[in-house]
Amino acid sequence: MKRPAYVTDKALKQFIKSALEEDIHDGDHSTLSTIPENLEQKAKLLVKEDCILAGVELAEIIFKQFDKNLKVEVMIKDGASAKAGDIAFYVTGSARSILSTERLVLNCMQRMSGIATLTHDWDSRLLGTKTKLLDTRKTTPNFRVCEKWAVAIGGGTNHRYGLYDMIMLKDNHIDYNGSITNAVKMAKDYLKANKKKLKIEVETRNLQEVEEALKSGVDRIMLDNMGVDEMKKAVKLINGKCETEASGGITREMLKEVAATGVDFISAGALTHSAKNIDLSLKAVK
């Protein structure tokens, strides 16, 4: 599948370089002391539990960035269903290179596959509705590019990537500022003065705030930690004048009921902060 726009070669190169330096530092001494320099071997990525596989393309990039002569034969692509016992890919080349990159590849793929699997499960509950499933910025520092990529692989939709690509006025912005009306006006003035074209979203906690946000003229209104009945009233009040997003404490079991309120989006931090890693292994092919 096509990479999201934020998954740039530059971002991946920087991430991989930093991760390898963290792990290898002045040398993989276990490997350097026991594996001959010219030994070439083959390894397989073994799937040990059913999942939506993610991180295969990233694994290829990690291998190639560390050692351009490593060869990867992909058997299962990103986004495909994999079962316990399946082989995702084979990697062939320097045994030292395979061993030195093994843990980084596994850490990334196990985490990404867990996120993709959870996202796919949640997203499947929204089939037949107009509601799209969004991730959040509740990601692991310096690993966001991979976690949001995994959400996309799992069938979810990425929310803003960071603080720079959308204005989201949350409760603290509003409480510090005094009112939604004032905060939105200041945000619009800021965008105009700085010649920026960014969408404005406002977090609301009750119907009174929804009404104020609607009058302020924003692109999206977040319905934060509202009950289903209150969400229905909010969606009716907004009446398509801007996008709507349900957020806050939403569980898998609530997805269909929340989607039935008519919201355009459901955002859930759980997709990235609560996903369970998938069990994968890189095993020598004898």
N, C-alpha and C positions, 0 to 999 in steps of 0.2 A: 504494500500500500504506500501511497505517496506520503512523504514526511510533512507534518505541519510546518508552517512558515517559520516558526521560532526555532525549529530544530535545524540550526545552521551548521555548516562545517566548522565555522569558527567556534561556536558554542561547544560542540562536541569535542573538538580538538583540545580546547582549554580544560574541559571537564576531565577528559581521559588523562591528559598530562598531569593534572593535579592529583588525580586518584592514584596513578601509578607511582608518582613521587612519594605520596603518603605511605604506600605499601612497600615499595622496594627500597627507597632511600639510597643507601650506598651499595646496595646489592642484595639479590636473592641468594643468600649464602647457602641455604639448604640445597638449592639447585646447582649453584656454581661448584659446590664441593663434591657433588655426587654424580653429576650428569656430564658426560664428555661433550666438548664444544661442538663437534661435528655430527653428533647423533641426531638422526631424523626419525620421527615417530608419528603415530596417528592417534587421535582421541575422538570420542563421540560424546555429544551432549545428550544425556539420558534423562527423559522425563519420568518422574517417579510418582506423579499424581495427575489426575485429569485436570485440565486447565485450558484457558485461552492463552496461547503462547505469545510472549512479547519480549523484545530485546534481541531478536535474532540479527536484525540489521546492525544494531549497536555492537553486538558481539563481533561481527565481521569487521567493523570499523576499528574496534579495540585491537583485534589481532593484527590488522594491517598497519595501524599506527605504530605498534610496538615492533613489528617485524613484517616488512612488505612482502617477504617471500613465503609467509604462511598462506596456505590454500584452504578455503572453506567451501564445503559442498553442502548446500542447504537442502534439507529434506522436508521441513515444515516451515512455512513462512509466518511472519508476524500476523496476528489476528486469527489464525486458524485454531480449531479445536485440536488438542493433543490429549492422548490417553497415557496412563501409566505404562511404561515399557517402550513407548515410542522413542525414536532417535530424531532429534531436531536437526542436527547437522554433524558433519565430520570436519575435523581440522587436521591438516597434515603439514609437517615441516619440522623445524628445529624443536627438539624436545625441551630444550631450555626455555624457549619462547613460549611454548604451550604451558609449561608449568608456572612461569612467572606471570602470565596473564589469567590463569585459571580462576583465581578468587575474584578478581574484578569482574570478569565476565559472569560468573555465577551470582555474585551479589546483585549486579544490575538486572540480570534476567529473572532471578527469583522474585525480586521486588516488583519489577515491571509486570511480570506474568500474574502476580497476585492482584495488582491493581486492575489489570485488563480483565481478569476473570471476575472480580467483584463488579466492575463497571458493566460488563456484559450481562451479568445476572440482574442488576438493577435496571439497566436500560431495557431489557426484554420485558419487564413488567409495564413499560410505558407503550408497548406496541398497540397500535389502534387509537392512540391519542395524539393530539398536536403538541404535547409537552415534550421539551427536550431536557435531557439530563446534563447538568453542568458540574464541573469540578470547582475548586476554590484555590486560594493561595495558602491553604493549610498543607504545605509541602515541607519536605526535608531540605534545610538550607544546602545550597550548592548541588542539589539533585532534582530541582524542579523541572528542568528540561526533560529528564527521563520520566518523571512521574506523570507530567501532563501528556507526554507522548504516549505513555501507557494507557491513559484514559481515552485518548483518541483511538488507539489500537483496539480498545475494548468496546468501541461504539459510542462513547460519550462525546460531549461537546465541551471544548475548552472555554472557560470564562476568561476574563482578562488575564494576561500572563503575569503582569506585575503592576506596580503602582503607577507606571508611566503610560499605559496604553488605554486607560479609561479613568474617568473621575467617578469614584464611588463615595458618596457622603454617608458615612455610617453614624451610628448613634453618638459616638464620642465627638465626631466633627460637629454634629448639630448641637450637642449639649455645650461644647466649648464655644460655639458661635452664637447661640441664642435662639435660633429658629431655622426651620427648613427654608422658609422664604428668603431669609438673609443669606444663608449658606449657598443656595442655588444662584442667587443674584451675583454673589462674589465669584462663584465658580465660572459663570458665564462671562463676567467682566475680565477674569483672568485669562480665559481662553481667547477672548477677542484681543486683549492687549498683547498676548504672546503668539497670536496667529496660529493657534492650534485647533484642530478639529477632532475633538474627543467626545464620545457619548457621556452623558451624565446620568448616573443612577443614584437614587436616594433610598436609604433604608427607612422603613416605617414600622411603627410598633402597634398602631391602632388606626381605626377608621378616620379619626380626626387628622392624624398625620398624613394618611393617604390623600385626603381631600386637599390638604395644604400643598403636598408635593405635586398633585395634579394641576393645581392652579399655578404653580411655579413654572410649569412647562419643562418636564424632564423626559429623557428617552426611555427610562425604565424605572419602575417602582418595585422595590423589594418588600415583600410581606414577611416580616421577620418574627418567628416564633408565634405566629397566629394559629388559632384553632381553625378547623376546616370550615365551620359555619361563618367565622369572621372573614376567612379568605374568600368565600363565595360572595359575601357582601362587598368586599373590596374589589373583586373582579367586575362585579356588576356596576359599581360606582365608576370605575376606570373606563369601562365600556369601550375598550380598544383604542383609547386615545394615546396610550403608550404601552410598552411591553411590561409584562408582569413576571415577577420571579418569587417563588416560594422558597424560604430558607429557614434554617434554625431547627435543630432537633428532629429532622425528618429521618425516619427509619425505612427500611426496605418494605415493611408491612404496610406503611402508610402511603406508598407511592401512587397506587391506583386511585385512592380516595382523594389525594391532593391534586392529582392530574384532572380528576373529574370536576374540580372547581373552575377549570378553564384557564389556569395559569399557563403562560408561554414556556416558562422554565422552572425547573426544580434544581437548586444547587445543594450539594452535599459534600462537606469536608471529609466525611467518612470514606469516600472513594480513595483518598490518598492517605489519610492518617490512620485508618482502621483496617486496611487490607492485610490479609495474611500472606506471608511469603509462600511461594510454591516450591516444593522440593524438587530440585534438579541436581544432577551430578555430571561432572566431566570425567570420563573414564578412559583409561588407556585401552587402545585396541591392540590386542596381542596377536 
